[in-house]
Structures are given as C-alpha cells and as structure tokens.
C-alpha cells in the first residue's frame, strides 16, 4: 500500500471516533452499556445484510437484490405486526 492511499483509509474511522467523542460530550449516557446494547440490537440486521453483500462482491458477483429483499421483509413484518397485534 502506498503512502498516498493510507490517509484515505483513515477518514471513516476518524469520523466515527470524532462523532463518538462529540456525542459522549453532549450526552453523558452515550457511552453506557445499555446504549451500546440498544445500538447493537438495532444494527444487527444491517450488519448481516452488509456481510452477505460483501461476500457477493468478493466473489466478483453483483447482487442488487439485497435492498429489495430487505424492504420486502420489513413491509411483511410491519403488516404481520399490524394484523397480529
């Protein structure tokens, strides 16, 4: 990896770290274990979909149906929750 590419790879982690520090300064409960569990509970579906998409792209495939399937699953879950209470 050349030196010109290395700073570009640090932009996203630095941005996430900076946002975390700002949120921690503004909201004291941001770095709590309960908040981390809440964030993990809300993000696991996206992490699962992103992992599957990564494998499709790594195998030199191009799968654009992930978004459509996620939207369909969300719609069906909302309809089921509405019907069954």
Secondary structure, DSSP 8 states (H G I E B T S, - for coil): --HHHHHHHTHHHHHHHHHHHHHHHH-GGGGSHHHHHHHHHHHHHHHHHHHHHHHHHHTT----HHHHHHHHHHHHHHHHHHHH-
